[in-house]
Every structure is written in structure tokens, then in C-alpha cells.
Amino acid sequence: MVIADQLRERILDGVYRQGQQLSEANLAAQLEISRGPVREALQRLAQEGLLVSRRNRGVFVIELSAFDIAEIYAVRESVETAAARIIFELPTAERKQILDRLAVIVAKMPPLIAAGDWTGLAKLDLAFHTELVAAAKNGRLDRIYATLAAESRICMAQLENAYPRPGALVDEHQHLIDALAGDSWDDLAKAIHTHLSTAVDDLTSRMES
């Protein structure tokens, strides 16, 4: 698990680029371990969908197209909307505790934006959405979302700046908090849709530029 965790983080942070081949022998040498644990780690990451094994060629980091990004975010919208519906129907006091946790994450964004720390910002961005889903306390949504969040981080990591409008990021997430605190389900569902649709446009436009 430790080796898989190390390799997973390198993939998610973009240290290993999309389409890059990962050599079992080279990784074992770099990590100063035998090839057995590396082989097991690569198999695990392939099962998670982060790597793809090609017959007679080896193991490669997945490559995500603009279509893949749109597909990932469409499923994210379904999962996040389902989670938000559960939270929306919670008692006010319980919902406020969740909103407070989300607000803490948003408060950490401005310093990273000022520093141009896009890797850190991507982690915070996804931490916000992961917390939103986790707050629904639905294990199946959590499991589905873990894969989607990982794929989203891979998308962001491949772009020098995944946020062409960084100044709007705090406002967009605050708007989600405000909508979640409000009394209109339609407004909340629309806010989630708009936020994730905008993210798709931002990511795919950066890929094409």
C-alpha cells in the first residue's frame, strides 16, 4: 500500500505525465526496493484506473481527452448533486456544521492563488468537493467520487495553470456554500451545474490552447 500511495500521489501531482510509461525495473531502482512490491503497486493503480496496461508494451499513465473530461465532470455533477440533496434536507444545525467545514477550506484558497500554487489550489478545490460528498455519509457515493476526484486531479496537473480565472475561484465556491445554506433546491442544483460546467470549459480550453 505504501508504494502504491507514493506512486498514486506522483501521478495525481503530474510528476508522471499522461501517457508516460512506467518501468517496473526503473521504479524499483529509484525506490531502492525489489520489483515485487512495485509490480503489486502498478497492478493496484491499474485497477483504480490511473494506469493502463498495454500488451507487449508495458504500463502507462492514463491519457484524458476533452471528451473524457466532459464525461468525468458530468458524473461528478450527478454525484455531487445527490450528495447536496442529502445535505440540503438535514436539520439546520447539522447543515451549518458542514457549511463551516467547507468555509474553512475556501478560506485557505486566497494565499495559494496569490502565490500561484496551482498544485496546492487543485488539492484544495477537490478537498472542498470531496468534503461535500463525504458530508452526505453515503459510502457508495464516496467510493464513486474517489475515482472521479483522482481523475480530476490528473486533468488539472497536466496544465501549467488549470485556473484561467483564479480570482473567481473563491467566489464560485462561496456561492456554492451560500446556495447550500439557502432554502431553494433549484438554486443549489443550478449552482453545482454552473460551477462544474465552467470547470469543464476552463480545462478543455486550456488543452486546446
Secondary structure as GFF3:
##gff-version 3
##sequence-region A 1 209
A	DSSP	alpha_helix	2	12	.	.	.	ID=ss1
A	DSSP	beta_strand	21	22	.	.	.	ID=ss2
A	DSSP	alpha_helix	24	31	.	.	.	ID=ss3
A	DSSP	alpha_helix	35	47	.	.	.	ID=ss4
A	DSSP	beta_strand	51	54	.	.	.	ID=ss5
A	DSSP	beta_strand	58	61	.	.	.	ID=ss6
A	DSSP	alpha_helix	66	88	.	.	.	ID=ss7
A	DSSP	alpha_helix	92	107	.	.	.	ID=ss8
A	DSSP	alpha_helix	109	115	.	.	.	ID=ss9
A	DSSP	alpha_helix	118	134	.	.	.	ID=ss10
A	DSSP	alpha_helix	139	157	.	.	.	ID=ss11
A	DSSP	alpha_helix	166	181	.	.	.	ID=ss12
A	DSSP	alpha_helix	185	208	.	.	.	ID=ss13
###
